[in-house]
Each structure stands twice: as C-alpha cells, then as structure tokens.
Amino acid sequence: MRDKRLVIFVASVAAAAVAVGGFLAATRGPQADAGTAAPLGAASTSSAPKRVPASTVKIDPTALKPGAGPRVTYLRARTVLGGTGPPVKVPGTAEIIAVGRLRETVLTIQMGSNQTSSLVVLDASGKQIRQLAAVDSLVTSADGQAIAYASGGRFTPSGRSGAGGAVYYQRSMTEPAAKLAWPNAYELEVLAVVDRTVYFRSGATSEPWHLYQWKVGSPKPTLLSKVVSPTIVSRDGTLAAGLPVFNDSGMCTAVTPLPAGTQRWRTCQYKVTRFSPGKVFAAAVPPDFPLYGEPLTVALDLSTGNRLREWTGPSLRDSTAEDDDHLLLQWHDKNEPTSRSALVRCTVSTGACELATPLAAGPLVIGS
C-alpha cells in the first residue's frame, strides 16, 4: 500500500550483537557470515567452528539457492500465486496495488488512470464476477475465511479525502456484504479482520487517526483510544502499532496490546510494519519510508523492542512473516519504479536466506 505521509527523520541506529539461541529453538538453517546472506540449505558439519550469526545481513539474490515457494498469496506480473488456490491470471492493464484470496475467488484492488481505485473480484478461472468502485484497502483473515475492505477516499484528490466512506465484511462473494457507513472520515483504511470483527482506522482530520473495532452486525464500532494513529493490527486482533509522535521533528512507533492495554514499548528508530503470527517478532523499517522502498528491514523482539536481525538491499519494499522465525522480503535491485525483484525468505534466528521466487522483472505484490 502507498504511504502518503512524508516525514523528516534523523537518527542513529545502534549496532548490537545479537544472541538469539534463546529467542527460538531454530536450528533449521546455518549461521550467516557477517555481511552475507547464507543459503538456508547450506551444509554444516560438527567440525566447523561456531560463528555468532551476523547482526546485519546483506541480501544478494544472485548468490542464493532456490527454496520453497511463498506460503502466502502474492502477485507476480499479473498472475496471483501462492496461498490456497491455483494460479489466476488477472486480465487488463490497470495497476494492481493489493491482492487476496477468499476461498475460490481472487480479489485485487486496481488503480485507474485518474487515481481512482476499485475492487475487482475474479473466479478461479480468472473471469471477472464483480467490480466495486472506490474501494482502496483490503485485508483477509488469517484462516482465509473472511475479508474486509473499505471505500475511504485514500487516492482521491485532497479536497475530497474527508468525504467519508464505508467498511464492508464478507465470508463469501456469493452473499451480500455487511456494511458500516462511516461519514466525514479521513484516511479510512481496514487493518485486520478476525472472525466477525473488523479493525479499521480513520480520523476527522489528517492527524491523528483513531482505531476502531467493528463487530459485524453492530450499528456502531468501538473506539480503541489507547492506540494513537494506528498503522497495523495483528492478525488475531490482540496487538496494534501506532504513531504517538508524528510531527516535523520525527516519528515514533508504539506497540500496544488490545483492546485497552498499556503500551508495551516504543521506538523512534523504526516504523513497525508487520507482526509474526505468534507475535514473537515485528518487521520494521526506518520511519521515513519512501515510495520505492528502504535499504533495510529489521526484525524486532516483540517482548522488548530490541533488534534481532537486520537485512539490507538496494530496495526492500514490503515484507510479511510466514511464521515466527521466517520473514518474506520483497527485494528489488533498484530504488526506482522499474526494477527486477524477488521474494526472499530469511530466517530471523540465523540470518540465512533463500529465494522463494526467481529474480524477474514485472510487478510484485505481497498479499494481505
């Protein structure tokens, strides 16, 4: 998803030696040499000297061995792959900015030439079965049995961005969607869907945003006031990250349990972008995240906020945690719109990496 906020941030990143033997009993991959991402399948012997895993690992896809395909839904060029369904080719030429699956259907958010967006729904053969105008955010549940999406005016001209919108929930594309009208909202966006509960953000003005919990069927959502300017919610709905400090002098991320917990920790060095499924680590990037990616992504201990691992590359544009020890990184060879890219799977406990998809040209999008 695109981030319309522009923040000036100057900070120093403290170097730390990371001992992660107690972090996870993860001996599935080798330890990485400093400055190099070792393949996940590299051989090891008992006579080899023990090395402390590198705190910072540079990713070079040309030196990595192929591994298993992604366990999540993703888009390569105009084909939806991964997840539980077969490959589905998306017709047309419009830019695809989000993708997900709901049982046998594929959902994409596509951008029009005049900065308008729509939700396009395809069946398993790639045939379009529905199109909903103005939808600009989409999330799927962890079990793949529900979706939530919103029409929030996120890509309309600024004069209309506060016009409000609606939040939708569905368990099947053959049934009517449950709808929550939400007028006079700014930056309305769905963040998570858990069973029959939808978490979304919006604000009356550009800042701050508020976090809401909508139990489907209820006429009104519940305000979760402990989280300021939310950016993500965990896929089980028990943890959120927000931006309690967001101004011209910098931006900080706070991690807070839901529904009304006490702030767990805060960092002004990174912006948290994802939580692992079991809430063991968080993926994070520098807070001044540009349109075409950052040169680094880190894994932070979700108990303390301490850095566990850092990966670097020319442009890392997104990531998602496949489990509590593996992060799938969207690697690009240039910090430009047109580039070659690949999904790279890296192990938090060792730093070792492997190719989850081949290095190729064409659009690449990690699913919700």
N, C-alpha and C positions, 0 to 999 in steps of 0.2 A: 504494500500500500504506500501511497505517497504521503510525505510529511510536509505540510505547508509552512511549518514553523521554521524560522531562521534565527539561530541563537549563536551569539559570540561567546566562546568558552576558551579559557586558557588555564591549563592545569598541568601538573607533572604527575606522571604515573610511576608510583613507587615500584621498584624491582623487588621481587620476593622469591626466595627459594621455596618450592612447593613440595611438601612431602605428603603424598596422597595415598600411602599404603593403608592408612586408617580411614580414608574417605570412602573407598569401596573395595570389596574383595575382588578386584578386577584384574585377572591375570590372563585375559584373553588375548592381549596383544603385546608386542615388545615395547621396551622403553625407547623413547626417541632420543637421538643425539641432539645436542644443542644446535639450534638453527636449522634443523632439517626434520621434515615430517617423515618418519619411518613408516613403511607399509604395515598394515595391520597383520598381514600374513607372513612377515619376515621371520626367518628361523632363528632360534635361540638355543644355546647349549648350556649345560650346567657349569662348564669350564670357563665360559665367557665372564669377564669382570662385570660386576654390578655397576650400573650407572644411575645417577639420580635423573629422573625424567626432566627434560628441558622445560623451563617455565614458559619460554616463548618459542613457538614453532613456526617456521616459515613454510607455507604450503606451495609445493611445485607439482601440479597435476601430471606433468610430463614424466616425473620420476616415480609416480605411484602405480601400484598394481590395481587392476580392477577387482572390486568386491561385489557383494550382493547389491541388487537394485534397491532403491529407496523403499522404505516401508510406509511411506506417506504418499498421498496424492500430489502430483506435480504436473506442470505443463512444459513440454519441450516443443519449440516451434508452435504448431497449432494442434498438437496431439496431447490429450490428457492421459497420463500414465500413472502407474502405482495405485496404492490403495487396494480396494476390494474388487474393482471391476476391470473389464478388458480395456485396451487402448481405444480411445474415441477421438476421431478427427473432428475439430471444430471448424465448420465452414465459415467463409467470409474472410475479410481482411482487417477488421477493426482490432485495435489493440486490446489484449486481454490482461487485466490487472489483478484478477483474483479467480480462484478455481476451487471447486469442492465436489464431493460426491454425496448423494443421498440414495442409498440402495442402488437401483439400476440406472438412476439418472445422473447426469453431469451438469453442474451449474458453473457458469462463468459470468463475471462482470466485465463488460466490454465498453470501451470509450468510443464515443462518436467524434466526428471531426470538429464539432463546435463545443467541446468539453462537456458533453452530456454523457451520461452513463446509463446502462441498462443491464438487468439480469436476464441472461439467455439460458434456457433450460433445454437440454438435449436428451434423447433416449439413448439406449446402449448402442444403437446403430449410427448415431451422430445426427439423427433427424431432429430439427428444432420443433419442440412441442409447446413452448411458451416463451414470451418475452415481456418483461415488466420494466417500464420506463422509470428512469430517475433513481434506481437502486444503486447505491455506491459503497456498501460494505456487506460482508458475508462471513459467517462463521458456521462451522459444523461441530456437532457434539463429538466427544472422544470415542463413543461407541458407534458413531456413524448412523445413528437412528433419528437424528433431528437436525434441522438447520434453522438459523435465524438470519434475517437480512434487514436492511434499513434503507429508507429513502431519506437522506439527510442533507442534501444540497452541498455536499463536500466539494464538488467540482464545478458548481455554478458560479457565475460572476459574483463578486463580493457583495454587491448590492442586494442579492437575493439569499445570501447564505444564512440569514436568520429567519427565513420564512417557515422553518419547521419541516416536519416530515412524519414518518410513521415507522414503527417496528413491526416485523412480521415473524411468525413462527409456523413451521410445518414439520410433520413427520412423514408425509407422503405428498408427492407433487400431483397426485390424482384427487386430493381432497382440498377444500378451501383452506386458506391460511388464516390463522388467528392474527388479529391486527390491533395494535395500540397506536392511536393517533397521538402525535406529540408536537403541538404547535409552538411557534415562537422559540425554536431551538436553534442553537448554533453548533456546528460540528457534531451532529448526531452520528453515532457510529456504534454498531454492535461489537462487543468484545468477547463474549463467550455464551454458550448455551449448554445447560446441564439439565438433562431430563426435560421438564416442562418449565424451566426457569431461564430467563434471558437477562444477561448483564449488558448494559449499554451506557454510553456517556453522552452528555450534551451540556450546553451552557446557555444562559440568556445572552451572553456576550462572548467575545473571543476567548477570554480567560477570566476566572478559572472554569474548567469543566467540572461537572458533577457526575458521580457514579450512581446508577440506578439498577435495581433488581426488580424485574417484572415477572411475577408468577402468572403464567399464561391462564387467561380466564378472568383475572382480576382487572377491574376498570382503571386502577392506578398502580404505578410502580412505587417501590420503596426507595427513598433516598439513603444511600450509604455514605454518610457525611464524613467519616474518618479518612476517606481517600480523596486527596485533592488532585484535580486534573489527571484522572486515570489514563493509563496508556495500555495496560494489559490486565487480564484476569486469568487465573489458572483454569485449566480445562475441567477441574472439579468444583470451581467456584469458591474455593476456600482461601485464596490469596490474590492480592492485587498489587500492582505497582503504579505509583502516581508521581506527579511533579510538584511537590510543595513549594519549591523555589524555582521560579521561572520568570526571569527578567533579563534586562540587557547585560547584567553582570555575570550571568551564568544560569545553570540549570542543574537541579539535583533530583535524584530518584529515591523515593521511599518505598519500602516493601512492607505491606500491612496485611495481617490476617483478616478475613471476612467472617461474619458481617460487621462487627464493630470492635475489632481488636486493637491492641496497642501497637504502634509502629515497631517493626522488628529491627530494621536497620536502615541507614540512609547512605547514599554515595553521591558525591558530586564529581566523580571521575568518569562515571559511566551512566548510560541510559539502558535500563533493563528492557529487553525485547521479547524474551520467551522464558517460560518455566519448564523444567523437565517434568514428565508425567507424575513422578513420585515426589516432586518438589525437593529434590536433592541439590540441584544447581540451577542457576539462571544464566541464560545467554545475555550478553550486554555489549554495547558499542560505545564509543565516545559520544558525548551528548550533542555535538554539532554534526549530526548525521546528514551528509549531503545527498543529493538526488541520486547520484550514481555510485554510492557505496563508500565504505570506510576501508582503510588499510589494515584494520584489526578487528577481531571479535574475541571476547573473553568469556570464560565460564567462571561464575562466582558461586561460592558456597552459600546456599540459601539459608543456612543457620546463622552465619556470621557476616556475610557480605564480603569475605576475603576472596582474593583472586586465586583460582585454582590453576588456570591454564590460559594462555593467550596464543591465538593463531593470527598470522599476518599474510597478506597477499596484496596484489595491485588494487583489487576492488572486491570487498566482501559485502554483498547487498542484502542478504537475508540469511536466516538460519532457523532450524527447528530441532527440538530434541526428540530423537526416536525412542530413547529410553533414558534411564538415569545415569548412563555412562557414555552415551554416544550423541554427538551433535552433527547434524547435517548442515553443511555450509554451502552457500551459493557463491562460488568463486568465479571471478571474471578477470580476464587478462588486461583490461584497460578500464580506466575511470572515465568511460565515455559511453554514449548511448549504444553504439555498435561495438560488440566485442565477442570473443569466444568465451565460453563458460562451461562449467561442470558443477555437479553436486558432489561434494567431497565429504565422506564420513570420517569424523575424527573422534578418538577416544579421550575422554576427559582425564581418566586416571593415568594414562601413559603419554598422551600427545600424538600417538601413532595415527596415521590417516590412510585411507584408501579411496579409490574412485568409485562412487556409487552410480555415476553416469559418465559416458565418454565425453571428452572435451570436444565441443562443437560450436558452431555459430547458430544464431536464431534465438528468439525469446525463451527465457527460462523463468518459471514462476513456481514457488513452493505453495502448495495448497493450504487451506485453512485447517 
